[in-house]
Amino acid sequence: MPTAVRALRARMDRLNARLAADVQARARLALEIAREKAKHGLPAADPVRERDMLRRVLDEAPPGLPRCDLARVFKTLFVASRELVLADRADDAPACPPRRRPTPGPRVGAGRSRGTRVRARPSGETRVSARRSNQ
């Protein structure tokens, strides 16, 4: 393995560790906020606040991932935080529910010819079909 690749991978490993620590710190803070809100009878979820946070994050983000992918990452964080808070309010131990993960497939639109449509099914599989023309 070239030295440059090993060095870049080491940087990636350090960044992943820092990212995991920040995500866990965010989860602890979400619980702290939720417990304070519960003391005052406020609802656990605040969709307006989530929308504002997402907008601010996307507006201030440096270049890297496409905006839609960064939004998906943060929406996933919001869902995980909400599930953690709801489990805490129900006095359940937070646990990851079993989820079916879609199998990796081609990106929608990647390499398609004009006139075909790709549909993702709930099972994760994709189906390519010819598009009907309106003539």
C-alpha positions, 0 to 999 in steps of 0.5 A, a space after each residue: 500500500 502506498 504511503 500516501 494512501 496509508 496516511 490518508 486512511 489514518 486521517 479518515 480513521 481519526 475523522 471517523 472517531 471524532 465524528 462518532 464522538 460528536 454524534 454521541 455527544 449530540 444524542 446526549 444533548 438531545 436527551 438533556 433537552 428532551 428532559 427539560 422540555 418534559 419538565 415544562 410539559 412541552 412535546 418531545 418533537 419540534 418539527 419547526 425547530 428541526 426544519 430550521 436546524 436543517 436549513 441552517 446546517 445546509 446553508 452553512 456547510 462547506 463543500 463536500 457532499 451534495 446538499 441532498 445527501 447532507 440533508 439525508 444524513 441530518 434527517 437520519 440524525 433527527 429521526 434517531 434522536 427522536 427515537 432515543 427521546 421517545 424511548 427515554 420518555 417511555 422508560 425503555 432502554 434505547 435499542 436499535 429496532 431491526 430494520 431491513 436494509 435495502 441492498 445496494 444498487 445503481 443510483 437512480 438515473 445513473 447510466 439510464 437511457 432516455 425513455 426508461 424509468 427506475 422505480 425503487 421498491 420497498 424491498 430495496 430492489 429496483 425495476 427498470 421499465 420503458 416510459 410510455 410516450 404521450 403521442 
